[in-house]
Amino acid sequence: MPRLTVLMPTYNVAPWVEEAIQSVLNQTYRDFELLVVDDASTDDTLDRVRSIDNPRIRIASFPNNVGLSENLNRGLDIINTELVARMDGDDIAEPDWLETGIHVLDTHPEVGVCSFGFKFFGAKTSLVRFPEHHEDSKAQMLFGCTVIVPVFRRAVMADNHLRYSTEAFPAEDYMMWSNVYPLTQIYNVQRTLFHYRTHPTQISTSRREAQIAKSNEVRLKMLLWLNPNFTDEEKRYFLDVFVPCKIEQKQDINSLQQFADLLVRRNIQGHYSGDALRHKFNSHIAYGVLEFAERTYFARRYTPMALVQLISDGLYFMLPKKNRRKILVKCIILKIKN
């Protein structure tokens, strides 16, 4: 029996599944099987998977479509290896994805889940990094899921009877890992080891509004884990204003900062690190101020006059440090050109 199973749920991913599978077969770590669990695809996904002749591939196909969450649970029910890795049938893994994750788990027995940096490609392109260490990552879970294409110990789910929630779809990953955070340490590798394909037919695109609504349910759960006694008005402000960091005028920044202070004070159950919360909230508001500044002061050009006004209004030093330098350089360059 191999030590690790790569769990790959598939549904109508024929144009990309062969590339995804090949990226798994090309892994530098070799002691694994690839379990493809097909959820009654109506295109030729299954034919393309079967056309790949490799003894590491195991296929489980079902005649009835049950959706992603239950399809993942089907896979977990089949797997009996010590370790599990999770990826979709339209993404691409770097060759040392598994090797890196297993090294983290083997050298850090307190870590039950290892996640990674990734890059969007296709319809949009951007790099994503989640906080490296557990407490910082947990604080960010108030805003969104911080676990992607993980390598994890199967016992974390099996021993705690965890299942992917059908009711949480299409935010089933966010719900699952919110349940895992209290049970084990989670570590995020600060390297790009995965390429996450974006296209119009994927769930995160086609069901965007539903995903936001279900993600808000998880965010609220994480908020109540911080403290169960928030009022309905505070919950609405958290979801509608604080999480998206809405800043329409300068006074909104003060309101956000006051709410951040309130959250830190309410953290009496100790489920979160106070320092991690403060650090995350400060960073969250700083990037909100950056978006407001770019929209309000630099909508047309990065002019020295706009920079002076930004400083005069007391907002320049609220920006993230790296963005202060970028704005300053842009304004200097424009000044030189003129």
MARNU-670005 format. One line per field, with one value per residue (C-alpha): residue number from 0; x, y, z. Coordinates in steps of 0.25 Angstrom, whole numbers, plus 5000, padded with zeros to 4 digits. Last residue first. Layout:
REM MARNU-670005
nr: [NUM|...] .
px: [X|...] .
py: [Y|...] .
pz: [Z|...] .
END
This chain:
REM MARNU-670005
nr: [337|336|335|334|333|332|331|330|329|328|327|326|325|324|323|322|321|320|319|318|317|316|315|314|313|312|311|310|309|308|307|306|305|304|303|302|301|300|299|298|297|296|295|294|293|292|291|290|289|288|287|286|285|284|283|282|281|280|279|278|277|276|275|274|273|272|271|270|269|268|267|266|265|264|263|262|261|260|259|258|257|256|255|254|253|252|251|250|249|248|247|246|245|244|243|242|241|240|239|238|237|236|235|234|233|232|231|230|229|228|227|226|225|224|223|222|221|220|219|218|217|216|215|214|213|212|211|210|209|208|207|206|205|204|203|202|201|200|199|198|197|196|195|194|193|192|191|190|189|188|187|186|185|184|183|182|181|180|179|178|177|176|175|174|173|172|171|170|169|168|167|166|165|164|163|162|161|160|159|158|157|156|155|154|153|152|151|150|149|148|147|146|145|144|143|142|141|140|139|138|137|136|135|134|133|132|131|130|129|128|127|126|125|124|123|122|121|120|119|118|117|116|115|114|113|112|111|110|109|108|107|106|105|104|103|102|101|100|99|98|97|96|95|94|93|92|91|90|89|88|87|86|85|84|83|82|81|80|79|78|77|76|75|74|73|72|71|70|69|68|67|66|65|64|63|62|61|60|59|58|57|56|55|54|53|52|51|50|49|48|47|46|45|44|43|42|41|40|39|38|37|36|35|34|33|32|31|30|29|28|27|26|25|24|23|22|21|20|19|18|17|16|15|14|13|12|11|10|9|8|7|6|5|4|3|2|1|0] .
px: [5028|5035|5042|5029|5023|5035|5034|5019|5021|5033|5024|5013|5022|5029|5015|5011|5022|5019|5004|4996|4993|5005|4999|4985|4987|4979|4992|4999|4988|4988|5003|5002|4991|4999|5011|5002|5000|4989|4974|4968|4980|4974|4960|4961|4976|4974|4961|4968|4980|4971|4965|4979|4983|4970|4973|4988|4983|4973|4982|4993|4983|4977|4990|4994|4981|4983|4970|4962|4965|4950|4952|4954|4943|4954|4961|4948|4944|4958|4955|4941|4948|4958|4947|4939|4952|4954|4939|4942|4951|4940|4934|4942|4937|4947|4940|4940|4938|4926|4915|4920|4925|4914|4903|4909|4910|4895|4891|4898|4911|4910|4917|4931|4943|4936|4924|4933|4938|4923|4920|4931|4926|4912|4918|4925|4912|4907|4919|4919|4905|4908|4920|4913|4918|4932|4935|4928|4937|4930|4935|4950|4961|4972|4979|4994|5001|5014|5016|5025|5022|5017|5005|5004|4992|4993|4982|4968|4963|4966|4960|4945|4949|4956|4943|4935|4945|4946|4931|4929|4920|4914|4912|4900|4907|4917|4930|4932|4939|4938|4948|4958|4955|4958|4971|4974|4976|4988|4989|4994|4986|4982|4978|4976|4974|4959|4953|4951|4951|4960|4971|4972|4974|4986|4993|4991|4996|5008|5011|5000|4993|5000|4993|4999|4991|4986|4971|4963|4974|4984|4983|4996|4998|5004|5003|4996|5000|4991|4993|5005|5009|5018|5027|5038|5030|5018|5027|5034|5021|5017|5030|5030|5016|5017|5031|5027|5018|5003|4993|4979|4966|4964|4964|4974|4975|4986|4984|4993|4993|4986|4972|4964|4951|4942|4950|4947|4932|4933|4939|4928|4918|4924|4925|4911|4904|4903|4899|4905|4918|4933|4944|4958|4971|4984|4997|4998|4999|4992|4985|4973|4964|4965|4962|4950|4945|4946|4938|4926|4914|4922|4916|4923|4937|4946|4961|4970|4984|4993|5006|5020|5027|5031|5037|5023|5022|5010|5002|5005|5001|4988|4985|4989|4980|4968|4969|4959|4951|4947|4933|4933|4945|4949|4964|4969|4984|4986|4999|5007|5005|5000] .
py: [5267|5254|5256|5259|5247|5238|5245|5242|5227|5226|5231|5222|5210|5213|5215|5202|5194|5200|5197|5210|5217|5225|5232|5234|5247|5256|5265|5252|5249|5263|5264|5251|5257|5269|5260|5253|5238|5240|5238|5232|5235|5242|5235|5221|5219|5225|5216|5203|5207|5210|5196|5190|5197|5192|5177|5179|5185|5174|5163|5168|5171|5157|5150|5158|5154|5139|5133|5123|5130|5131|5145|5150|5161|5172|5168|5169|5183|5188|5184|5190|5203|5202|5200|5212|5221|5217|5220|5235|5236|5234|5222|5211|5197|5187|5175|5167|5180|5185|5175|5163|5170|5181|5170|5162|5175|5178|5164|5166|5158|5149|5136|5141|5137|5125|5134|5141|5128|5123|5137|5135|5121|5126|5137|5127|5121|5134|5138|5124|5126|5139|5133|5121|5120|5126|5118|5106|5105|5108|5122|5118|5120|5109|5109|5106|5100|5100|5115|5116|5121|5107|5109|5101|5096|5091|5082|5081|5095|5098|5086|5091|5104|5095|5087|5100|5107|5095|5093|5107|5103|5096|5098|5089|5078|5078|5071|5061|5060|5048|5053|5041|5040|5055|5057|5043|5045|5053|5065|5070|5082|5087|5101|5105|5119|5120|5134|5146|5141|5130|5141|5139|5124|5127|5136|5126|5114|5120|5123|5133|5131|5134|5136|5140|5146|5143|5143|5136|5125|5125|5127|5124|5117|5117|5104|5096|5086|5080|5072|5079|5075|5064|5075|5068|5058|5067|5078|5068|5062|5075|5078|5064|5065|5079|5076|5074|5087|5083|5087|5090|5085|5071|5077|5075|5068|5061|5050|5043|5030|5022|5016|5024|5019|5027|5039|5038|5037|5049|5057|5053|5057|5071|5072|5069|5055|5051|5037|5026|5026|5025|5021|5021|5017|5023|5018|5007|5017|5015|5029|5026|5023|5038|5042|5033|5038|5052|5050|5059|5055|5053|5044|5049|5043|5040|5039|5033|5035|5026|5030|5026|5034|5048|5055|5057|5055|5046|5058|5068|5057|5056|5071|5071|5060|5066|5079|5079|5067|5074|5070|5065|5061|5058|5056|5050|5048|5036|5035|5024|5014|5000] .
pz: [4934|4933|4946|4954|4948|4952|4966|4967|4963|4973|4985|4981|4981|4994|5001|4995|5001|5015|5015|5015|5028|5027|5015|5021|5030|5021|5019|5014|5004|4999|4997|4989|4981|4978|4974|4963|4962|4951|4948|4960|4969|4981|4982|4976|4979|4993|4996|4991|5000|5012|5010|5009|5022|5029|5026|5031|5044|5045|5043|5052|5063|5062|5062|5075|5081|5078|5075|5083|5096|5100|5104|5089|5091|5093|5080|5073|5079|5075|5060|5061|5066|5054|5044|5050|5049|5034|5031|5035|5022|5013|5005|5012|5011|5017|5010|5024|5032|5024|5021|5029|5041|5041|5040|5052|5060|5057|5060|5074|5077|5089|5084|5084|5076|5071|5068|5058|5052|5050|5044|5034|5031|5028|5020|5011|5008|5003|4996|4989|4985|4978|4971|4966|4951|4955|4968|4962|4949|4935|4933|4934|4945|4947|4960|4958|4970|4977|4979|4991|5005|5011|5020|5033|5040|5054|5059|5064|5066|5051|5046|5046|5039|5029|5025|5024|5015|5007|5005|5001|4989|4996|5011|5012|5005|5016|5014|5025|5039|5048|5057|5056|5041|5038|5045|5043|5028|5031|5021|5008|5005|4991|4998|5012|5017|5014|5016|5025|5039|5034|5034|5049|5048|5038|5048|5059|5050|5043|5029|5026|5012|4999|4986|4973|4962|4948|4943|4932|4931|4943|4958|4965|4978|4991|4999|5010|5020|5030|5043|5048|5062|5056|5050|5042|5035|5032|5026|5018|5013|5008|5001|4994|4990|4983|4977|4963|4963|4962|4951|4952|4945|4952|4965|4976|4990|4997|5007|5016|5024|5013|5015|5004|4999|5009|5007|4992|4994|5003|4992|4983|4994|4994|4979|4975|4976|4961|4959|4951|4959|4955|4964|4957|4962|4955|4960|4950|4939|4925|4923|4913|4925|4930|4916|4915|4929|4925|4912|4915|4923|4936|4946|4959|4955|4967|4962|4973|4970|4977|4985|4988|4977|4982|4971|4965|4950|4951|4958|4947|4937|4944|4943|4929|4925|4933|4925|4913|4920|4932|4933|4947|4954|4969|4970|4983|4983|4992|5001|5008|4997|5000] .
END
